[in-house]
Structures are given as structure tokens and as C-alpha cells.
Amino acid sequence: MKYKNKNEERAWEMLKKSIGPRIWSDADLGWFFSMGLIFGILMTLPLVALADNEITMEQTGDNLQMGIDQIGYKNKIQMLDSNSYITAASLDLYLVQVNTSSTTLPNSITFDEVSGTGNQMKLGQGIDWTDITSDTDLSWNYDGWEGGGHEMDITMYGDYNQLAVQQTNQSNALDGHNFDLHLAGDGNEVKIKQQSNGAKNTDLTIYNDYNDVFIRQKGNGATHNANITLDGLYGTDLILKQMSQTNQTYTLSVDCMNVNGCGVTVTQE
């Protein structure tokens, strides 16, 4: 393949190295964060893509770091509309998205608006993070086939939120997973996995401070559902797991008024 310039050549070489498990060096991250948007533009050119990978974002503020891998076809990173924006003094993003099928629905990550300082995102779609709990380990795997169709819709307010989201199917699946998030307040930490074939759905709303939430929905051929609203004056630790190959639903609303905080654990297997 002919490259138009050295930056394009290097971007493609790093793309090849990024597939599969990888521990990123500081040099890799520094260069890749700076080249993320440029690489996204290159991916939309006819020379390098058979179906568009799209990136449309607006950002104001300082010290934004962004790393973008969009591999395959029809991956979209976008804002909700022309009035959407991201305002952050210190916001780290690392977005991957893998879609090996050019004939299915796209993977889509939509930021309504993100504001505040100290927020971190990891995200994914079409991949499996090696360690979803780690802020520094950005290595990931995928099974060689990802049919797309995953969606995210994210709105974040406040400071010091941490978010790590996955969403991946098993081989030969063409149905994606849905994920929706609304955060308000400081110090929240959210980790959500949705794995295996079959539609999984999560709606999550957090308003108060210092929540620690982990949700995992996994099960081949099964439809799981979770609608969760956490609010109150104090934080809530929540672990929700819905597993196995049977359909399961759950709706949870917590309004914590305990000065020592609240804790909820739900397991359906």
C-alpha cells in the first residue's frame, strides 16, 4: 500500500500493532493521543476505508488527551447535535470500536455533553478490555469477528467521574448491545460490561456523589435488561450481575439517606 505521508504510514503501523492484547508505552500513548483525530480523518478517505468511520466532536478547555482506534467499518463517534459540546480541563478518553462487517448497523458512541474536570473514559465496543478496572492498562482483545450494532449515549456533568464501558458480541453475531448513561455530581465510578450474543440493555442515571457501580450482563442468546436510578444525599455501592442464557430484567431505584452510605448487590444467574 502506498502512503501519502509519514504520518499516515505510522498511523497504519500503530493500527496493526493495536489489534489484540497490547500494553501501550508512554511514547505510544503520547503520539497516539496527539494523532487520534488525524487518524480518524484518514479512516474516512476512500484510500483506506470501504465504509466510513466517522468522528465529529467539539471540545473546549485544557489538557484533553484522546486516543482513537476505529477498526473495520461503520464506527461512529459523534455529538448529539450542533449544540452539543465537551468542556473539560483534564479529561482522558480512549475509544476503540471494532466492526468487521460492512453490511450491518454501525457502532455508535454519542456524547450529549460532558462538562467538569478530572473525568476519565475508557469505553470500547467490539472488544474485551484485558483489565476494565485499570486506568493505565489499555490493552484489549477481540475474537476476530465483530458485527457492530453497539450503541452508547452518554451525558456527564460534574467532576472526577470515571467511566469504563465495554460491549462485545461473540462470533458471527449481528445484534448489538445498548447502553445509556446520565451522570451528575462528583466522584462517581462506573464500570459496565455487556457481553455475548443477544440484545443487552442498560439505562443508568446517577445524580448524587461518590457512587461506585459495577454492572455486567452476559449470556449467549439471551436478552437482559437493567434500568437503574441512583439518587439521594449519600453514595451507593451497587453491583448488578445478570448472567446465563435466559432472559432477565431488573429495575432498581435507590435514594440513599444514610450518612454512612448504602450498598446493594444483585445477582441473577
Summary of the structure (lengths in Angstrom):
residues: 269
radius of gyration: 18.4
end to end distance: 49.2
largest distance: 63.2
contacts: 903
relative contact order: 0.10
helix: 12%
strand: 40%
